[in-house]
Amino acid sequence: IGSYRKQVELEMKNNNSNHSQPLLKMSNIQIEGFADERWHKIIKGIDLTLHRGQILGLIGESGAGKSTLGLAAMGFARPGCRFTGGEVEFDGLNLTKMPEYEKRRLWGTRITYVAQSAAAAFNPAHRLLDQTIESTVRGKIKPELEAKADAKKLYEELQLPEPNLIGDRYPHQVSGGQLQRVMTAMAMSARPDLIIFDEPTTALDVTTQAEVLASMRFIVEQYNTAAIYITHDLSVVAQMADDIKVLRYGEEVEEANTREMLSNPKKDYTKSLWSVRSIEKEEKSNDDYVLEINNVSAAYGASKVLFDVDIKLPRGRTVAVVGESGSGKSTTARVITGLLPPSNGQVVFNGSPLLPALNQRSKEELRKIQMIYQMADVAMNPKQTVLEIVGRPLEFYHGLKGKEQDRRTIELLEMIELDESFMDRLPNELSGGQKQRVCLARALAADPEIIICDEVTSALDQIVQEGILKLLMKLQDELNVSYLFITHDISTVKAISDEVVVMFQGKVIEQGPKTKIFSPPHPEYTQLLLSAVPEMDPDWLTNYLDNKK
């Protein structure tokens, strides 16, 4: 893969393509979105050119217009948006002037899309193989039997386990990383000319992410497919893209070859993206433990998923729990909150054992342990305003109503660096970072002693991530709240934690102060986890795979 990629990069740099005509040409694209009773410009005259075999990375913070521009490459504007200028030309076809029914013949066959959340993109009631080949068969590109055989070949090329059998499973029966690869196979099934990858590895742990990135890159290079790779993760785009285009506020900041962009960005904004995540919390110790998990085992039905887990959370400190998908991180959180009663062991809070199940615990015990979830989109009722979302725990736990509830809601919004103008907004009127801040305000409304943060920054861009982490640290200093911070992002661990717990296959591999965990020698699995963290080096993935062999 490495030698092939360097050859492609060289050819792209010299003449931009092996083909004289671009596959995709977007000229002066202008798109508006409707909000607050009026139309707003969200893409402001962007040009984009893409050749066969070329991967273009689109990067920028939340609201930059990355996904909107990626969808526009398909000739598509999502509901509430409209094209107001420019043209999208795909292989000689003007998509902006093409009737919808004709574009639908291209979507899923010649142009395909890989979404950020594979779990939300699959139909839970249908088997993976049937969904993989649906567009190919419906588009009459291949007959069903041939398409199924080809899908199994793609599964094998994407290094999925049991490629001849995994297609018989339903979406819930495979891991997140496996589902993301099946979605890539679905996108490749029709052998499209263009694939739009929209944050496809954001929610994956580092070891799974490296495998998925390698599979995606191999499959795109193997079939000389053009791709637009949308991401906020600079180290990921360094592995995938031949060229990078930086967006901000719906406008292009700059575009260059990946190596040149990484080594010598021209614009101040691009340089600021490169320098984010400079924070690193000073490690502090404390022998006063607010929470102790003692010898806990747990199972889903007959499947045992936690094995004799021991974790201690010091008062007013942050313990980060890291590990790959399926290591037991979120299951441990479910045991702590009482959502999954343990089969063995106990959870001790402030020196007293908690009853195993949620419905056995007192309201006061429930109040003191709160949780913030990874996907703020699905953690909030889309029909409720911010006032109703934050106000519910204020009424439930503290009995606040009316003006008292309004006053405390405003205080909480100011605490999370928002203002009272947000009180009447619905979740779809908030950015990703604002949604996560509202979820934090809802947790703080209970006045908890512990907040469990389950991948709360993984879906956010680098700049917004840094803002949330700084806010969490500030609130910890002010309120002496303790955080159990579940994450797969090692840079987040270094930024916010006092202690680190490493989990693998339902067991704790090690726990200790941050400096100790990140200092060699490491246990074998910790070393694997640390070595799988992508770097802003275009050759990192190739070198990582070579070393793994």
N, C-alpha and C positions, 0 to 999 in steps of 0.2 A: 504494500500500500504506500509506504513512504517514498520509494523511488518513483512510483507512478505519479504521486501527488506533486513531487518536485518538478517532474517533467511538465505536468499540466500548468503549474505555476509559471514556469519559464516561458511556455508557449503563450500563456495569457498575457504575461508582461510584455512580450515582444510584439505580438500582433492582436492580442485580446481574444483570439479565437482561431480554431482551425477552419471556421466557416466565415465567409465574407459577410453574410447577412445575419443579424441577430435573431434569435428565436423570439425574444420578448423586447419590445420597445415601448416604454411609457413616456409620453411627452406632456409636460406642463400639467400634470394631474392635479386637479382641484376637487376637493370633496368637502361637503358641509354636513354637520350633524345638528339635529333639532333638540334643544334643551331650553328650559326656562322660557317657554313660549316664543322662541325665536331660533333662527338658523345661525350656527357658528362655523367659521372656517376651521377645519381640522387637518386638511392636507392643502398646502399652499404653493402649488406650482412645482412639483417634484418631477425630475426626469430620471429614468432608470433604463439601463440596457443590459441584457443578459444573453449570453451565447450558450449553445449546447455544451454540456460538460462543465459549465462554470457554476460555482457556488458563490452566491453573494450574501454576505452577512448584513443584516439590518440591526443596528443597536441604538440604544437611547433609553432614557428613563421612562417611567409610566406617563402616558399621555403624549408621547412623542409622535404617535401615528404609525408605529411599526406594523401592528396587526391590520390596521385599516388599509395601509399601502399594500401589504401582502395579499389581502383579499381583493384589492383593486386589480392586482395582477391577473386575477381570474375573471375580471370584468364584473365583479360583484361588490355591491355596497350593502352592508348589513342594515336591518330595519332601523329607521330613524336617521339614515344617512343618504346622501345623494351626490352623484357626480355633477359638478357645475362647470367643468372645463377640462380640456386635454383629451388625449386619445391613448388607448391601450391596444397595441398591435401585437398579436400573437401569431407567429408563423404566417404573416401576410394577411391575417384576419383581424378586422377592426372590432374588438369586443365591445367597445362603448356604443357602437351603433347596431350591434347584432341583437336580434330579438331574443328574449329570455329562453324560449324553447330550443333555439339553436345552441345557445351557450350551455344548456343542460346536457347536450350531447357531448360536449367537450369535458365537462366536469366529471371527475371520476374515471375518465378514460385517458384523455391527452393532458389534462391538468388535474392534479390531485392535491389533497390537503391533509397534513398531519397535525392534529390539534394538541394543545398542551395537556389536557386531561383525557387520557385514553379511556378511563373508567366512565366518564360522562359521554364519550363519543360512541361507545358500543351499546347495542341493544342487549340487555341482560337476559332476554328470553330466547336468543338464538345462538347457535354454536359458532365458534370462532371461524371455522373453515367456511361456513356458508356466508358469513359476513365479509370474509376476505375476498371472495370471488364474485360477490353480488354485482358490482359495477362492470366487471369484465364480461360476465355472462349477459347481463342486461344490455350492454353496449355491443353485443354480438362480436366481440373481439376473439373469444375462444369459446368452444363448447364446454359444457359443465365439467365433464370428466377430464378434459385436457387442462382446464383452469385449476381444478383441484390438484392434479399432479404437479402443476407448476407452482401452486401455492406451497405445497410440501417441500419443493426444492428451495423456494425462497425462505421458508422456515429454517431449513438446514443452513443456508448461506448466512442467515441472521443469527445462527448459533442458538436456536431455541432447543430446549430438551425434547427428546422424542418427537422429531419433526413429522413423522407419519401419524402420530396419535394426538398431538397437542391440539390440533384443529377440532377434535371431537369435544373439547371442553367448552364450558361456558365462561364468560368474562370473569366471573367471581372466583373461578377455580385456578387462576394463574396470578403471578405476582405483578406488581406495577411495571417493573422493567420488562417482563415478558409481554405484557399487554401492549406496551409501547412499541415493541418490536413487531408484534402481530399487526399493529396499525401501520407500521412501515411496510410490511409485506402487502397489506391491503392497498396502500398507495402505489406500490410497485407492480401489483398484479397485472394491470393493463399495459405495463411498460410505457408510462406517460413520458411526454417530452419535458414536462415541468412539474416539480413538487414544491409546495409551500410548507416548510417546517415551522410551526408556530410554537416556540418554547417547548419542544417535545421532551426535554430531559430535566426541566426545572424541578420537578418534585421527586427526582430519583436520588438515591444515595450515591456516594462517589464511586464505589466499585461497580454498581449496576450502570451508572451513567457512562463510565469509561467503555463498558462493553457495548452499550446501545450506540454511543457515538461511533465506535469502530465499525459496528454493523451498518449504520446509516451511511457512513462515508464509503465503505466498501461497495455497498449496493448501488450508490449513485455513480461511483467511478466505473463500476463493472458495466453499467448499461448506458454510460455517457449521457446521463440525465442532467438537465439544468435544475438548479434549486435555489430558492430564496430561504435563508436560515435566519429566523427572527429570534432574538434572545436579548436578555439584559446581562448575561454572564460573559464577560470579556475573555476569560480563559477558555470557555467552550467555543466561542466564535473563532478563536485563534486556531483551534484544531480542525474546524469544519470549512472555513471560508477561504476562497482564493482572493476575494476583495471584500472590503468593509465599507458600508455607507452609514454614516452617523446622522441620526435625526434628532431634532429638538423642536417642540411646539409646531409640528407639522411641516417643518422646513428642513432641507438638507444642510448639514453643517460642513461636512467634507466627505470625500470618497477617495480611497487609495487601495493599492495592493496590500494584502494583510501584513506581510513582513514590514513594509514601509510604514504602515499605519501604527503598528505596535512599537516600532523603534523610534519613529519620528513624527508624531501627530503634529499638525500645523496649528490647529485652532485651540484657543484656551479652554473651550468647553470640553473638547475631546481629552485634553490633558487632565482636566478635572475628573473625568470618568476613570481615567487610568490610575488616579491617585486616591480614589475613595477607599473606605475601609481601613483608615489609618488608626482607628481607635483600638486600644487594647487595655482592658481593665486590669488595674493592679490587683494581684491576687491577695485575698485576705482569708485567714483561718478563723475558726470558731468551734469550740468543743460543746457548745449548747445546741443540741439537735432538736429542731422543731418536728422532724419527721424521721422515722426509722422503718425501713422495710426489712423484716427479719425472716429469712429462710422461706421466702414465698415461692410457691409453685402454683401454676394455674393451667387450665385446659379449656379448649373449645370442644365440648362434647367428649369424644374419646381421644382427641388429639391434644397431647400435652405441649404447651407452648412456653411456659416458664419453668425453670429448674433451680430451686433453692437460691432465689435472688436476694441479695443483701445490699441495700443502699441507704446511706445516711445523708440527710439534708440539714446543714447548719442554719441556724436562725439568721435571717438578714443576708444570706449569701445565695450564690447561684451555682447549682450543680448541673452541668451539661451531660446529657445522655446521648451517646453516639453509637452508631452501628448501621449495618446495611438493612435493606428491606427484609422483614421477617425475623429480625434479631430479638424482638420482644419489647422494643421501646414504648410504643403506644399501648401495648397490652399491659405493661407495668403501670402506665397512667390510668388505665381502666380499672385496675385492681385498687389503686390508691383512692380513686373517686367512688368506689363501690359499684361501678357498672359491671364488673366481672369479679364475683367473689372468689377468693383463692381456694385451692383444694388443700393447701397446707401453708403454715406460717401465719404471720400477722402483720398488720400495719399499725404502728404506734405513733400517735399524734400528741405532742406535748406530754409525753410520759404515760399516756393511757391508750390501751389497745382500742382501735376502732372496730365496730361490728362489721362483718364482711360485706353485707349487701347495702346498697344505697337506701332502700326503703326501711332499713332497720336503724338508720342513723338519725340523730336529732337535727332539727333545723339549724341549730347553732353550729353543729359539726359540719353540715353541708355548707354553711355560709363561709366558714374559715378556709375551705379548700375550693378554689375556683379554677376553671380551665379555659384556655383560649385555643381555638382550633386553627388548623393549617389554612383551610379555604374559607375566608370570611364570607364569600358569596353564599355558601350554603349554610353558614352558621347563623345567619340573620334572616328573619321573616321579611321577604321582599315587599310585603304589604304594610309593614309597620314603619313609622318614622323613627328617627334617632331618639326623639323624646320618649317614645313608647318602648324602644329597645332597652335604653339605659334606665328608664323609669320602672320597668317591671321588677328587677331585683331590689330597687329602692323601696317599693311597696311591699314586696314579698318578705324581705328580711327585716326592714326597718319601719314598715307601716307608714311611709311618707306618701302623701297625696297632695293634689292641687298645687298651690304656690310653693309649699315646702319642697315638693318633688321637683318642680321647675327650678327652684333656686339651687338645689343640690346637683341637678343635672348640668346646669351651667357651670358650677364649680368643677365638676368632673371633666367637662369638655375643655375647660381652661387648663386643667391638670394635664390633659393629653395634647395640649397646644392646638385646640380648635376653639371656635367661639360659638355664641348662642345662635348665630345665623344658620348653623347646621341642624338645629333642633327639629325643624319641620321637613328635613330632607329624607327621601327614601334611599335605601341602599344603592339603587341603580343610578343615583345622582352623586355618588361618591367615587373617588379614585380608589385604587387598590390599597394604598397606604392609609387613606382616610378610613376605609372600612375596617382595617385592622386596628386602627386607633379607637374606633367606636367599640369594637369587641373588647379592647383593653379597658375602656371606660365602663363597660357593662360588668366586667370582672371586678374592677375596683369599687363599683357601686355596692358590692356585698361587704366591703371592708374586710378582705380576707387576710390571713396570715401567710398563705401559700398560694401561688399562682403556677399552674402547670401550663407551660407554653409548648404546644405540639406543632413544630415546624412553622412557627408563626411568620417567619420572614422568607421562606423558601420561594414563594410565588411573587416576591417583590423585587424591583430593580435595585441595583447596588446603592444608589443615592437614597432611595426611600428606606431600604434596609438599614442603612447607617442611622437615619433619623429615628427609626423605631428602636434600635438598640440603645442609642443615646438616651431616648425617653425612658426606656425600661431601667437603665442604670440610675437616672436622675430620680425616678419614683422609688427605687429601692433605697437610695440614700435618705429620701424624705420620709418614707413610710415604714422602713425596716422590713419590707415584705421579702419572703424567700421565693426563689424561682427554681423549679425543676424544668430545665430547658431542653426539650427533645429536638434534635436536629441531625441532619446528615452533612451539614456544611462546616468543615473544619475551621474555616476563617471566622465563622460566627462563634464557634467555641472559644477560639483564641481571644475574640473581642470581648466576650461577656462573662465568661465563667471564672469561678474561684476553684472549683473541683470538677473533675471529669470522670464519668463512668463509661467504660467501653463494654458493649454487649454484643454477643454473637450466639446465634441459635438458641435464644432463650436463657443464656447464662451470662453472668457478669465476668468478663475477662480480667478487668482491673478497675480499681477506683483509687483516686488520689488527687493531690494538688495538681493544678494545671501544668506547672513547670516540670513536675516529676513525670507526668504522663507523656509530655511531648519531648522529654529528654531520653536519648538512647541509653542502654539497650531496651528494645521494645519486645513484648510478646509477638509471636508470628502474625497474629491477626491484626494487632494494632499497627504493625509495620506495613501490612498490606493496605490498611485503611488510609494511612498517611501517604503512602506512595501513590495512591489512586487519586489524589487531589490534583485537578488540572492546573497547569501553569500557563502564563501568558507567553507561551513559546510554541510556534506552529509545529515544531517537531516533537513536542512532549508526548502526544498520544502514540506516535510511531515508536518512540523510544520506550514508553511504558509497556506496550504490547511485546516488543522485542525482549525486554527484561523479564516479562512474565513467562515467556516461553522458556 
